């Protein structure tokens, strides 16, 4: 990795991590469902979906992928916290909430990514 590429990655990572921290700093639970992690995963997937289309349409340099996709979205979203929250729900016998958490994080994140791609395609293609 060259110096400028490292800077792109670092800037995206710092911004994404800061935003995740601000969103998740105070736990937001709904019947033991950890909503903060769900929120950052949905936002990150939506932004990543938009970025994929912009990157394809404008033939962006790979450094922008380091900035937006790997750096920003990678540090904003959190698979490890999702896994920990799911494990805690399992350990505490909240099986229904665990099922909702699993379906919501995967389904809504994929839906958000598709939605981001669709929205940006409509914007870019008129």
N, C-alpha and C positions, 0 to 999 in steps of 0.2 A: 504494500500500500504506500503510495506516494504521499508527500506532505499535504498537498491540497485535498486529496481524497480523504485523508484522516481528518482534516478540518471540517469537510462536509459532513462526515459521519458523526464527528463529535458535536457539532452544532445541532444537528437533528436530534441526537440522543439527549443532549442537555434539555432542549425545549420539550421533547416528549416526556422525559422523566419528570421535569418540573410540573407539567400539566397533569400527569398521572398523580403526582404527589398532592397537588391542590384538589383534585377531584376525590381522592381516596383518603385524605387526611382525617376526616371524621367519619366513622363507620355509618353507613346508611343501610339499614336492614328492613326488610319487609317479611314478616313471619320467618325470621332466621335466614332469609335469602339475602346474600351479600350483593346489594345493588351496585355499589361503587365499581366493583370489578366488571360487572356486566356492562355498565355505562362506558367505561374506558375501552372495553373490547369492541363494543358497537361503534363508538366514535372512530376508533382506530381503523376498523375494517371499512367503514364508510369512506374515510379519507384515503385509505389505500386503494379502494375501488376507483375513486376519482383520479388518483395519481396514475394508475395503470393506463387509463384512457388518455390522459394528457401526455404521458410518456410515449405511448404508441403513436398518437396523432402528430405530435410535435418532434418525434424522433430525438428525445432528450438524451444528452450525454449521461453515461452511467453514474457520474458523480451525483446527479440529482436523485438517482435511486438510493445512493448511500445516504443522502440527506433526508429524503422524505420517507422512503419505504423501510429501509433497514434502521436508520437512525431514529427518526421521529415516530413512525408507527410501531417499530419494534420496541422502543422504550415506553411508549404510551400504553400499549396493550400488554397484558400480563397472563401468560399461560401458567406460570408457577403459582401465582396467587389464586387463580381459578382452581388449580389442582389442590392447593392447600385448603381453600374454602370447601371444596367438594369432599375432601377427606374428613374435615371437621364435621360436616353435616352427617357423613356416614358414621363417624365415631360417636356422635350424639344421637344416633338413631332417628334422624330427621329424613327418612327415606323419601317421602313425598317432595319435600323441599329440595333434596338432592336431585331427584329426577327433573324437577323444574329448572334447577340451576344448570344441569347438564344440557337439557334441551334448549333452554334460553340462550346460554352462552354460545353454543355451536350454531343453532338455528338462526338466532337473531344476528350473530356476527356474519354468517354467510349471507343472510338476507341483506344486511347493511352493505356488504361488499358489492353485491349485485346491484343494489340500489344506487350506490355511489358510481358504479360503472355506467348504469343506465342514465342517471342524471347528467353525468359529464359527457356521455355520448350525445345526448340531446342538445346540450349546450354547444359542444364543439361542432357537431354536424348540422346545427340549425334546426 
